[in-house]
């Protein structure tokens, strides 16, 4: 089967790239261009013709990649044409009329590359992450995984474990042989070394996943303290409705922003109070859940609403910044115990000290992402498998120490 797809983004653009991959891709493309297919890897200007009508469709660059030296590992042809919707649609319609040639499924070109051993699964995932990257940190992380550093580390662990297993199984297969004590000592040292390295990787505070998915920040507090105004201020647009009426925000409003290269998901939540109706009660429940799952909470209060009760506890203290809004109304009502926690006093209305609050948020982010060079885990699947490996290694070391070699192996 041959497949084709638009590799560039949809919509009007100067250039669009359409790829065709498969055993007959060379013959298929040769039949729609004016003349023979160009030599391998030579970019050549060609006229693209509708074979049924003989009419000119477009004029563009054609490049042929002979398998296995192509992205997919198969013969592949790339058409670089003008990014007109009419041109793209007609070329795709022409390709669809060939026998055994169909539109590729999402990610199918990369899937073929994986199946044909052109890339491993980590690199396949990192390509998807690079395409989806919105910030500098996301881009750098995807490029590091693509470079193969993670694969090298994982493979070194795998090779070490295979060597350990071989030595343990030799003890099982030849129980009467007096195997060297050095081998037994080596097994112990190497298995503990790999286990400790995996533990160190697991203790990364999930930084890789946070970079990939976004750092979650929730703005929480009582109604009408300026949570929606703060969201709009940080995002620099009217993302949430602002009203003097308490309880305007009922649902979670989320925006994705780039904060100095760090991907952030900022959430505006319903005001936390004794709900007036069932809908508001659900909003309050969602707000509390969002606060619990957030990586950082901005607890926003004002001189009229200074009570933490209902949404602040010791567990949340380490991941919270407390701010008092509406400083223009005065802070005389703030009790001494609230001033002792050193809140950030701001006025969104007067644009007073809000930049300092944002600076504090950025400092929290930078502290979280200070060390990103040696991150190996970028997905929960990676973490799950490594955690299972760590548990199995602990069990292995325990059984081996008890000379229970069958179970250890």
Phi, psi and omega in degrees: 000141176252145180232155177220156179193154171282118184270338176269171182293149178291159180110178182282131180205169179295318183226141172234141180248122177246128181250143175234127181229139179147170184297332180255012185300323180297314181292322181298311182290325179300330182280351180245005177247157182277089181118181182287158176294140181294168177296160184304131176062021177252113179291122186227134178284126182223152172273135179256122188245143170283113186296338180279321184257341183077005182277150178288130177264315180188173175234127184201184182271134177241130177231130180252129177246115181279131177292152003274008183273058177219173181299317183274345185089353176254172169301135182216139178238137180246128177252117177257102186242178177288143186278050176269138178302321181295317180294312181300312182298319182292317179297317179294323177295320179297315181296325182292341182276351176281144177296144178053042175219119184223165177293133181290148173284160179304126178078009186289329178296317178291325177298317177297319179299321178291314182295330180266017176060029174278328178220160174265177185296322179298318180291323177300317179293320183292330176297316177299320179294322180293319178297322183274354185299132179246343182233166181298320181295319178296319180296314181297320180295316179298320180293323178296318179293319179298329183292343175097005181297319179296315181299320180298318181292313180298318180292327178293321175297316181300313179300319179296320180291323177296319179295318178297315181298319179299319181290321179292319181291331176295328177292326179287315185289331182233065185296334183275346181283143178272082182289149184303138175292337178296325178295314179300319179294321179297318178301314181297311183296312185291321180292321177292324180296313180295317179302315182293324177295318179296318179299319179297320178293320180293333181272047183256012180057028177056034183298319181299317179294322180296320178295317183290317187265336181112142179278122187270120177241127179247133174263116183231160179156181180293170178294150169062034175258357177105022181297314180294324178295321179293320177300315180295322181295313183292320182278349179061035174200164180278078182275333182231149178286132179249129181213150176287344180285125180293144177085019179296315179279119180251327183248176177277129174251120183244139174228148178256125180228157176257110182253092182054047177089351181260128179286128183232135172252108183260128185241131171262130186242166177294146177296135184269115178199181174291113188295143180275336180209178184295321181295315179294324178300320178294323178296319178296319179298317178297321181297316180295321179293319179298319179297320181294323184270353183288154174277335177209136176248136168258107180271111185255126179232177171214171184303338179270343181230091186247006185271125178278343190305136176101339181215004179232131176216176184299325182298327183272351187301319184290340182242037182225147168242127181258129180227142174252119179270172176064043177299337179295342177273354182096154181241023181295331183283351181287125180286158182303323183294332178281327177289333179295334180276002177055062177288162175270120181269121183226166169220107180292322181299317181266003182054049184249119173069006180291325178298327178292321176299316180295324177298319178295322177298315180296324178295320176298318180295314182296325177296320180293320187253026182299319181245102180239000186290323187254025179289127178252333184260122179237354180222154180297331178298318177300314183296318181299312182293319179293323178295319177297319179298318179298316179297315180297322179294321176299316179297319179300312183297320179297312181294320182294320179297330177272006181059029175267072194293324179300310182290326178299314180297000000 
